[in-house]
Amino acid sequence: MALIKSISGIRGTIGGQAGEALTPLDVVKFSAAFGTWVLQTTSNNTIIVGRDARLSGDMVNKLVCATLQGLGINVIDVGLSTTPTVEMAVPDKRAGGGIILTASHNPKQWNALKLLNQHGEFISDEEGKVVLELAEKEAFDFAQVNDLGKYRQSENALKKHIKAILDLPLIDVEAIKARSFHVAIDCVNSSGGIAVPLLLEALGVNKIEKLFCEPDGNFAHNPEPLPENLREISKVIEKGKFDLGIVVDPDVDRLALVNEDGSMFGEEYTLVAVADYVLKNTIGNTVSNLSSTRALRDVTEKAGGAYFAAAVGEVNVVNMMKEQNAIIGGEGNGGIIYPELHYGRDALVGIALFLSHLAKSGLSMTRLRASYPNYYISKNKIELTPEVNVDRVLSQVQERYTKQPINTIDGVKIEFDKEWVHLRKSNTEPIIRIYAESDSNATAEHLANKIIADIKEIISAKG
């Protein structure tokens, strides 16, 4: 059993003891804290609620909605939905905030409450700390019987979301129709099974092979869209005549693509390809997090724009995008943030932009992928004993490489020409995550192992 409270929300496994898992009591307490915060900071008594299709979603949804009504808050329930759809619905409905019930890429036993401000964006660190404090102190005052909030359902949020995508200047429906794409999709039996086919049909894609599109929450495989979890769609594409495969996670904010031969386009390159298309039409700046591929920087600078790196985490990327007036950004996990639509990771707008790009390029998936700089990221972690001072270790690693460009906004990132190593500590356990990137897999592994050896030497010296 697990319960993780963080500044961006609360997530945990279903079942078990209160305070040790995501039980009904924990759901109610945290919903009440967030509702109280919205009332205190916005004087707006409307909150949007939406969920993915996981098995516990209906139960958690009822608890959240009833709790908010108990505070005197009016609830607009958009039902089975996507994270970006809820993000767009908050300002559209002029609500004071939003709650998305999804544990994103976590397995089916997990669920979570993700919290949005009145702009439909994830709440900040400072705001999250206030919500956590309200929950800890149980500092909420429920409404009298005549002041209970009202509940209503809204079924048009997804349709509005798709229409807004179609209305974007860079979405070329005619070009997509002209290519007559044959697409296979894997929506892991969650709400993407509703959203992705609706979008593709609206874009003029009529040949769609659906895998795991029944939104019943019985995830057919590990829901994180990584290569090792996408063997089924890869086999289908290998045997058939498809132009590409499209995979989304349960709440549809991450996008993975599969080439026409069944190989992976690469989750790091989803953002690179979409950014390339946007930059071909509008010169501007881009942002990704420190652990994302350098290829985005290469593509951006080639187009005449400037690239900026943010700390890991969607809220940090969004803040940097606003500061640098970026026209496209996101994360290397397949998260696309396109500000012309909204400031949130959105697989649906990513699909529409990518298909426009692929259609107008006239290339196959493999040829398009080959047109980008080729980098490899080695992802590792080193587990430490609890008595090890992780901050001291990171500081001493930094001292060893003072002649190299170093970024410390989120751990320690050391650059070696076009190669880099990024070290981040876990907030919950004595672990250092080590990411290294190079133009060859062997060199990336070598870089990571060199830093791991440095860390072990520093710890040994202390002993």
Buried (B, 14 or more C-beta within 10 A) or exposed (E): EEBBBBBBBBBBBBEBEEEBBBBBEBBBBBBBBBBBBBBEBBEBBBBBBBBBBBBBBBBBBEBBBBBBBBBBBBBBBBBBBBBBBBBBBBBBBEBBBBBBBBBBBBBBBBBBBBBBBBBBBBBBEEBBEBBBEBBEEEEBEBBEEEEBBEBEEBEEBBEBBBEBBEEBEBBBBEBBBEBEBBBBBBBBBBBBBBBBBBBBEBBBBEEBBBBBBBBEBBBBBBBBBBEEBBEBBBEBBEEEEBBBBBBBBBBBBBBBBBBBEBBBBBBBBBBBBBBBBBBBBBEBBBBBBBBBBBBBBBBBEEBEBBBBBBBBBBBBBBBBBBEBEBBBBBBBBBBBBBBEBBBBBBBBBBBBBBBBBBBBBEBBBEEBBEEBBEBBBBEBEBEBEEEBEBEEBBEBBBEEBEEBEEBEEBBBBBBBEEBBBBBBBEEEEBBBBBBBBBBEEEBBBBBBBEBBEBBEEBBEEEE
